[in-house]
Amino acid sequence: MNVLAKTTVLVAILFSMLASTGSAHAEPPDAEQRIRDAFARGVGGPESFYALLAEDVHWTVARAQNPSVYTSRQEFLDRGARPVLDRLTGPIQASVHDLVTDGDRVVALWRGTATAVDGKPYVNEYAWSMTMRGGEIARVVAYLDLVALDDLIRRVAV
């Protein structure tokens, strides 16, 4: 199964999970707009999308083997985001394809683009399943093109 087919299957699973799961806690009606506005600020700087993360966010980068798990905003920023952002000339610009909201759950499908410090483009497709709590993002399961990410990590030294 090629990468596009796998991504399509993962996205279908995410949407079916979101559609079939009831929410015990309703988020304010502007949860979708808060996420959309956060993406509009870019993904990477102190006032970017990451400013919406709760201090105790639980962030998982989904992998078939050895998923990366971070249990605080600071841990994620230091160990998850920084190794990527240090290889880029600025924040990742997000182009949101779709947002689906159901109570406290928001699924975002988006494309991220940036320029790596070697001058080459970094482009990745993401599907993030997020759980909101009190207007902040409390939990994320992030699906992304790990081939594109691994290429950036291997190609650009820090």
BAVO-867120 format. One record per residue: x, y, z of N, C-alpha, C in turn; residue number from 1; residue in three letters. Coordinates in Angstrom, 3 decimals, decimal comma. Atoms other than C-alpha are relative to their C-alpha. Layout:
(site (X Y Z) (X Y Z) (X Y Z) NUM 'ALA')
...
% end
This chain:
(site (0,854 -1,165 0,000) (0,000 0,000 0,000) (0,902 1,231 0,000) 1 'MET')
(site (-0,862 -1,172 0,075) (1,543 3,345 -1,019) (-0,357 1,026 1,071) 2 'ASN')
(site (0,157 -0,994 -1,062) (1,863 6,404 1,236) (-1,335 0,723 -0,117) 3 'VAL')
(site (1,271 -0,700 0,185) (-1,151 8,201 -0,288) (-1,167 -0,864 0,438) 4 'LEU')
(site (1,085 0,906 -0,398) (-3,376 5,160 0,202) (-0,033 -0,158 1,518) 5 'ALA')
(site (-0,052 0,123 -1,460) (-2,182 4,751 3,807) (-0,538 1,256 0,675) 6 'LYS')
(site (0,484 -1,257 -0,563) (-2,819 8,432 4,509) (-1,506 0,102 -0,135) 7 'THR')
(site (1,441 -0,041 0,224) (-6,300 8,184 3,000) (-0,722 -0,900 0,987) 8 'THR')
(site (0,609 0,926 -0,955) (-7,098 5,171 5,185) (0,041 0,598 1,408) 9 'VAL')
(site (-0,107 -0,610 -1,328) (-5,804 6,956 8,321) (-0,999 1,130 0,180) 10 'LEU')
(site (0,942 -1,115 -0,083) (-7,878 10,042 7,561) (-1,426 -0,520 0,111) 11 'VAL')
(site (1,343 0,583 -0,079) (-10,985 7,905 6,983) (-0,266 -0,554 1,396) 12 'ALA')
(site (0,153 0,535 -1,360) (-10,407 6,174 10,321) (-0,209 1,136 0,996) 13 'ILE')
(site (0,153 -1,142 -0,903) (-9,972 9,515 12,096) (-1,403 0,582 -0,070) 14 'LEU')
(site (1,331 -0,581 0,147) (-13,203 10,886 10,661) (-1,082 -0,932 0,508) 15 'PHE')
(site (1,020 0,923 -0,498) (-15,149 7,724 11,454) (0,027 -0,048 1,526) 16 'SER')
(site (-0,090 -0,039 -1,463) (-13,831 7,802 15,045) (-0,678 1,251 0,539) 17 'MET')
(site (0,590 -1,251 -0,440) (-14,852 11,429 15,367) (-1,514 -0,042 -0,131) 18 'LEU')
(site (1,445 0,050 0,227) (-18,300 10,776 13,933) (-0,692 -0,938 0,971) 19 'ALA')
(site (0,658 0,996 -0,844) (-18,971 7,780 16,169) (0,203 0,222 1,493) 20 'SER')
(site (-0,310 -0,206 -1,412) (-17,640 9,185 19,448) (-0,798 1,168 0,545) 21 'THR')
(site (0,709 -1,091 -0,664) (-19,892 11,209 21,711) (0,949 0,723 0,930) 22 'GLY')
(site (-0,854 -0,779 -0,888) (-18,358 13,961 23,794) (-0,686 0,234 1,323) 23 'SER')
(site (0,547 -0,225 -1,327) (-18,854 14,217 27,514) (0,047 1,483 0,363) 24 'ALA')
(site (-0,157 -1,412 -0,320) (-17,727 17,854 27,603) (-0,135 0,814 -1,274) 25 'HIS')
(site (0,169 -0,860 1,168) (-18,995 20,409 25,133) (0,950 1,184 0,125) 26 'ALA')
(site (-0,888 -1,150 0,040) (-16,444 23,033 24,154) (-0,798 1,224 -0,421) 27 'GLU')
(site (0,669 -1,205 0,487) (-17,394 26,633 23,522) (-0,181 -0,097 -1,507) 28 'PRO')
(site (0,292 0,137 1,424) (-18,931 27,009 20,072) (1,098 0,528 -0,908) 29 'PRO')
(site (-1,050 -0,555 0,841) (-15,842 28,850 18,858) (1,258 -0,866 -0,041) 30 'ASP')
(site (-1,185 0,872 -0,006) (-13,451 25,867 19,275) (0,594 -0,107 -1,399) 31 'ALA')
(site (-0,498 0,105 1,375) (-13,212 25,455 15,502) (0,679 1,300 -0,421) 32 'GLU')
(site (-0,592 -1,285 0,383) (-12,544 29,174 15,019) (1,311 0,246 0,736) 33 'GLN')
(site (-1,250 -0,156 -0,759) (-9,902 29,169 17,778) (1,131 -0,791 -0,664) 34 'ARG')
(site (-0,999 0,829 0,685) (-8,079 26,329 15,995) (0,385 0,643 -1,329) 35 'ILE')
(site (-0,265 -0,636 1,304) (-8,428 28,041 12,595) (0,889 1,242 0,186) 36 'ARG')
(site (-0,798 -1,202 -0,268) (-7,069 31,326 14,039) (1,424 -0,359 0,432) 37 'ASP')
(site (-1,330 0,431 -0,450) (-4,182 29,483 15,717) (0,855 -0,444 -1,183) 38 'ALA')
(site (-0,746 0,414 1,190) (-3,165 27,855 12,422) (0,391 1,210 -0,846) 39 'PHE')
(site (-0,293 -1,196 0,795) (-3,338 31,276 10,727) (1,239 0,729 0,521) 40 'ALA')
(site (-1,198 -0,629 -0,576) (-0,571 32,464 13,099) (1,273 -0,779 -0,319) 41 'ARG')
(site (-1,161 0,828 0,299) (1,740 29,732 11,780) (0,216 -1,027 1,095) 42 'GLY')
(site (-0,290 1,075 -0,951) (3,151 26,714 13,558) (1,491 0,067 0,302) 43 'VAL')
(site (-1,408 -0,029 -0,340) (6,394 27,368 15,369) (0,445 1,057 0,973) 44 'GLY')
(site (-0,471 -1,055 -0,893) (6,818 30,688 17,145) (-0,778 0,041 1,303) 45 'GLY')
(site (0,649 -0,059 -1,312) (5,813 31,666 20,687) (-1,470 0,421 -0,067) 46 'PRO')
(site (1,398 -0,419 0,146) (2,555 33,290 19,502) (-0,702 -0,781 -1,102) 47 'GLU')
(site (0,541 0,809 1,090) (1,867 30,579 16,925) (-1,064 -0,958 0,522) 48 'SER')
(site (0,953 1,047 -0,367) (-0,480 27,602 17,010) (0,321 -0,568 1,382) 49 'PHE')
(site (-0,405 0,640 -1,254) (1,521 26,230 19,945) (-0,419 0,783 1,241) 50 'TYR')
(site (0,472 -0,790 -1,141) (0,303 29,086 22,184) (-1,344 -0,514 0,517) 51 'ALA')
(site (1,305 0,540 -0,388) (-3,069 27,268 22,279) (0,124 -1,303 0,800) 52 'LEU')
(site (-0,186 1,256 -0,727) (-1,559 24,162 23,908) (-0,097 0,210 1,508) 53 'LEU')
(site (0,050 -0,009 -1,464) (-2,418 23,479 27,550) (1,388 -0,349 0,537) 54 'ALA')
(site (-1,298 0,309 -0,616) (0,587 23,308 29,885) (0,194 -1,502 0,165) 55 'GLU')
(site (-0,087 1,450 -0,207) (-0,217 19,621 30,522) (-0,484 -0,793 -1,217) 56 'ASP')
(site (0,437 0,683 1,227) (-0,958 18,725 26,896) (0,642 -1,385 -0,092) 57 'VAL')
(site (-0,504 1,354 0,273) (-0,556 15,048 25,995) (0,056 -0,120 -1,516) 58 'HIS')
(site (-0,196 -0,043 1,452) (0,911 14,971 22,447) (0,646 -1,301 -0,434) 59 'TRP')
(site (-0,533 1,250 0,540) (1,453 11,734 20,527) (0,231 0,160 -1,493) 60 'THR')
(site (-0,284 0,094 1,431) (3,180 11,493 17,150) (-0,174 -1,469 -0,347) 61 'VAL')
(site (0,367 1,383 0,298) (1,603 8,353 15,723) (1,033 -0,645 -0,918) 62 'ALA')
(site (-0,901 0,850 0,784) (3,978 5,709 14,417) (-0,420 -1,433 0,257) 63 'ARG')
(site (0,343 1,413 -0,173) (3,420 2,011 13,867) (0,819 -0,609 1,138) 64 'ALA')
(site (-0,864 0,475 -1,083) (6,363 1,314 16,164) (0,574 1,215 0,717) 65 'GLN')
(site (-0,613 -1,048 -0,821) (7,607 3,501 18,998) (-0,559 1,403 -0,250) 66 'ASN')
(site (0,527 -1,360 0,147) (5,236 6,480 18,856) (0,718 0,942 0,967) 67 'PRO')
(site (-0,598 -1,007 -0,879) (6,667 9,682 20,303) (-1,106 0,589 0,858) 68 'SER')
(site (1,012 -0,499 -0,935) (4,749 10,786 23,408) (0,629 1,082 0,874) 69 'VAL')
(site (-0,437 -1,127 -0,822) (5,120 14,131 25,198) (-1,136 0,326 0,964) 70 'TYR')
(site (1,051 -0,168 -1,006) (3,251 14,870 28,430) (-0,083 1,410 0,581) 71 'THR')
(site (0,157 -1,403 -0,389) (3,651 18,635 28,744) (0,306 0,875 -1,214) 72 'SER')
(site (-0,253 -0,950 1,086) (3,715 21,686 26,501) (1,507 0,212 -0,160) 73 'ARG')
(site (-1,431 -0,273 0,077) (7,351 22,391 27,377) (0,775 -1,192 -0,552) 74 'GLN')
(site (-0,681 1,191 0,513) (8,455 18,805 26,757) (-0,217 -0,129 -1,502) 75 'GLU')
(site (0,265 0,086 1,435) (6,732 18,813 23,366) (0,790 1,059 -0,763) 76 'PHE')
(site (-0,720 -1,068 0,697) (8,228 22,183 22,392) (1,498 -0,288 -0,058) 77 'LEU')
(site (-1,443 0,259 -0,061) (11,738 21,149 23,501) (0,418 -1,231 -0,796) 78 'ASP')
(site (-0,429 1,273 0,582) (11,854 17,544 22,281) (-0,708 -0,356 -1,304) 79 'ARG')
(site (0,762 0,331 1,198) (9,171 17,371 19,581) (0,100 1,057 -1,083) 80 'GLY')
(site (0,039 -1,074 0,994) (8,944 20,747 17,858) (1,376 0,586 -0,308) 81 'ALA')
(site (-1,282 -0,688 0,209) (12,401 22,279 18,359) (0,918 -0,695 -1,009) 82 'ARG')
(site (-0,873 0,631 0,990) (14,349 19,614 16,390) (-0,445 0,245 -1,448) 83 'PRO')
(site (0,504 -0,324 1,342) (12,119 20,421 13,402) (0,209 1,486 -0,267) 84 'VAL')
(site (-0,033 -1,446 0,214) (11,884 24,194 13,825) (1,416 0,543 -0,116) 85 'LEU')
(site (-1,394 -0,441 0,103) (15,659 24,571 14,293) (0,569 -0,213 -1,400) 86 'ASP')
(site (-0,460 0,282 1,356) (16,048 23,260 10,740) (-0,710 0,865 -1,039) 87 'ARG')
(site (0,787 -0,850 0,892) (13,673 25,859 9,261) (0,373 1,467 0,198) 88 'LEU')
(site (-0,311 -1,428 -0,088) (14,102 29,569 8,512) (-1,086 0,795 0,710) 89 'THR')
(site (1,109 -0,678 -0,680) (10,772 30,429 10,172) (-1,088 -1,001 0,313) 90 'GLY')
(site (1,106 0,907 -0,341) (7,445 29,007 11,332) (-0,547 -0,723 -1,234) 91 'PRO')
(site (0,695 0,731 1,060) (5,567 26,434 9,275) (-1,299 0,743 -0,287) 92 'ILE')
(site (1,249 -0,649 0,402) (2,787 28,122 7,313) (-1,029 -1,086 -0,273) 93 'GLN')
(site (1,036 1,032 0,088) (-0,425 26,122 7,581) (-1,084 0,400 -0,985) 94 'ALA')
(site (1,149 -0,142 0,888) (-2,995 25,727 4,847) (-0,993 -1,083 0,413) 95 'SER')
(site (0,966 0,953 -0,542) (-6,021 24,101 6,468) (-0,939 -0,458 -1,108) 96 'VAL')
(site (0,908 0,578 0,994) (-7,876 21,748 4,114) (-1,387 -0,182 0,582) 97 'HIS')
(site (1,293 0,306 -0,600) (-10,623 20,790 6,552) (0,132 -0,043 1,516) 98 'ASP')
(site (0,123 0,122 -1,450) (-11,647 21,086 10,201) (-1,356 -0,622 0,284) 99 'LEU')
(site (1,248 0,641 -0,407) (-14,267 18,809 11,732) (-0,053 0,061 1,517) 100 'VAL')
(site (0,156 -0,168 -1,439) (-15,579 19,557 15,213) (-1,198 -0,788 0,491) 101 'THR')
(site (1,092 0,711 -0,661) (-17,686 17,373 17,489) (0,215 0,144 1,500) 102 'ASP')
(site (-0,180 -0,241 -1,432) (-18,016 18,673 21,030) (1,393 0,505 0,283) 103 'GLY')
(site (-1,354 -0,421 -0,365) (-14,513 18,865 22,490) (1,071 -0,556 -0,927) 104 'ASP')
(site (-0,962 0,600 0,940) (-12,879 17,045 19,548) (0,044 0,805 -1,286) 105 'ARG')
(site (-0,211 -0,692 1,267) (-11,411 18,784 16,517) (1,036 -0,793 -0,785) 106 'VAL')
(site (-0,966 0,638 0,892) (-9,727 17,043 13,596) (0,351 1,013 -1,082) 107 'VAL')
(site (-0,486 -0,936 1,004) (-7,597 19,220 11,327) (0,817 -0,751 -1,039) 108 'ALA')
(site (-0,806 0,484 1,118) (-6,316 18,205 7,916) (0,663 1,230 -0,591) 109 'LEU')
(site (-0,678 -1,199 0,462) (-3,643 20,634 6,809) (1,340 -0,313 -0,650) 110 'TRP')
(site (-1,312 0,087 0,650) (-0,550 21,175 4,682) (0,891 1,066 0,617) 111 'ARG')
(site (-0,971 -0,932 -0,549) (2,506 22,766 6,213) (1,128 0,225 -0,986) 112 'GLY')
(site (-1,108 -0,329 0,890) (5,117 24,587 4,157) (0,950 0,961 0,716) 113 'THR')
(site (-1,030 -0,867 -0,572) (8,372 26,221 5,192) (1,247 -0,147 -0,864) 114 'ALA')
(site (-1,289 0,106 0,677) (11,891 26,786 3,935) (1,018 -0,503 1,012) 115 'THR')
(site (-1,051 0,542 -0,864) (14,668 24,687 5,430) (1,217 0,919 -0,067) 116 'ALA')
(site (-1,181 -0,865 -0,018) (17,942 26,387 6,378) (0,947 -0,292 -1,159) 117 'VAL')
(site (-0,807 0,280 1,190) (19,533 24,665 3,361) (-0,619 0,599 -1,265) 118 'ASP')
(site (0,641 -0,668 1,131) (17,172 26,689 1,128) (-1,053 -0,822 -0,717) 119 'GLY')
(site (0,980 0,867 0,654) (15,030 23,732 0,088) (-1,335 0,059 0,736) 120 'LYS')
(site (1,313 -0,039 -0,655) (11,293 23,563 0,742) (-0,221 -1,201 0,916) 121 'PRO')
(site (0,507 1,068 -0,860) (9,811 21,541 3,578) (-1,512 0,048 -0,140) 122 'TYR')
(site (1,447 0,099 0,197) (6,275 20,391 2,770) (-0,457 -1,296 0,647) 123 'VAL')
(site (0,514 1,193 -0,658) (4,234 17,983 4,867) (-1,516 0,084 0,075) 124 'ASN')
(site (1,454 0,108 -0,164) (0,628 16,811 5,095) (-0,265 -0,558 1,389) 125 'GLU')
(site (0,288 0,360 -1,382) (-0,883 16,487 8,569) (-1,476 -0,316 0,204) 126 'TYR')
(site (1,340 0,226 -0,543) (-3,971 15,045 10,240) (0,180 -0,022 1,511) 127 'ALA')
(site (-0,123 -0,098 -1,445) (-4,221 16,124 13,874) (-1,367 -0,168 0,632) 128 'TRP')
(site (1,216 0,192 -0,782) (-6,928 14,806 16,181) (0,244 0,634 1,364) 129 'SER')
(site (-0,234 -0,784 -1,214) (-7,233 17,268 19,073) (-1,206 -0,055 0,926) 130 'MET')
(site (1,047 -0,092 -1,015) (-9,221 17,292 22,296) (0,197 1,319 0,737) 131 'THR')
(site (-0,040 -1,307 -0,645) (-10,056 20,706 23,734) (-0,442 -0,119 1,458) 132 'MET')
(site (0,420 -0,095 -1,397) (-10,401 21,595 27,410) (0,124 1,470 0,406) 133 'ARG')
(site (-0,029 -1,396 -0,437) (-11,390 25,067 28,558) (0,610 0,948 -1,007) 134 'GLY')
(site (-0,530 -0,877 1,034) (-10,453 26,648 25,237) (1,442 -0,271 -0,385) 135 'GLY')
(site (-1,376 0,373 0,334) (-7,000 25,025 25,152) (0,027 -1,416 -0,566) 136 'GLU')
(site (-0,173 1,347 0,539) (-5,712 21,937 23,384) (0,635 -0,862 1,083) 137 'ILE')
(site (-0,457 0,858 -1,095) (-5,344 19,169 25,986) (0,645 -1,287 -0,494) 138 'ALA')
(site (-0,517 1,268 0,522) (-4,566 16,155 23,781) (0,079 0,100 -1,519) 139 'ARG')
(site (-0,182 0,039 1,451) (-3,204 15,674 20,256) (0,539 -1,365 -0,380) 140 'VAL')
(site (-0,613 1,139 0,676) (-2,627 12,600 18,155) (0,299 0,511 -1,402) 141 'VAL')
(site (-0,447 -0,601 1,251) (-0,596 13,781 15,168) (0,446 -1,073 -0,985) 142 'ALA')
(site (-0,387 0,860 1,112) (-0,392 11,873 11,894) (0,644 0,909 -1,035) 143 'TYR')
(site (-0,689 -0,816 0,981) (2,087 13,171 9,333) (0,847 -0,876 -0,901) 144 'LEU')
(site (-0,866 0,707 0,936) (4,321 12,200 6,435) (1,386 -0,098 0,635) 145 'ASP')
(site (-1,267 0,177 -0,704) (7,248 10,786 8,380) (1,182 -0,102 -0,955) 146 'LEU')
(site (-1,081 0,034 0,989) (9,268 10,288 5,174) (0,507 1,423 -0,235) 147 'VAL')
(site (-0,392 -1,402 0,202) (9,242 14,065 4,565) (0,718 0,545 1,237) 148 'ALA')
(site (-0,633 -0,462 -1,241) (10,090 14,740 8,219) (1,394 -0,598 0,162) 149 'LEU')
(site (-1,301 0,660 -0,135) (12,906 12,177 8,308) (1,007 0,551 -1,003) 150 'ASP')
(site (-0,878 -0,595 1,004) (14,321 13,672 5,085) (0,564 1,327 0,511) 151 'ASP')
(site (-0,450 -1,279 -0,553) (14,483 17,110 6,727) (1,029 -0,220 1,104) 152 'LEU')
(site (-0,897 0,260 -1,134) (16,131 15,710 9,876) (1,363 -0,506 -0,484) 153 'ILE')
(site (-1,262 0,547 0,531) (18,746 13,756 7,870) (0,772 1,034 -0,816) 154 'ARG')
(site (-0,615 -0,917 0,956) (19,412 16,495 5,315) (0,592 1,246 0,652) 155 'ARG')
(site (-0,398 -1,284 -0,580) (19,744 19,549 7,569) (0,559 -0,223 1,408) 156 'VAL')
(site (-0,637 0,143 -1,320) (22,210 19,456 10,447) (-0,310 1,226 0,854) 157 'ALA')
(site (0,223 -1,138 -0,916) (21,681 21,607 13,521) (1,259 0,283 0,781) 158 'VAL')
% end
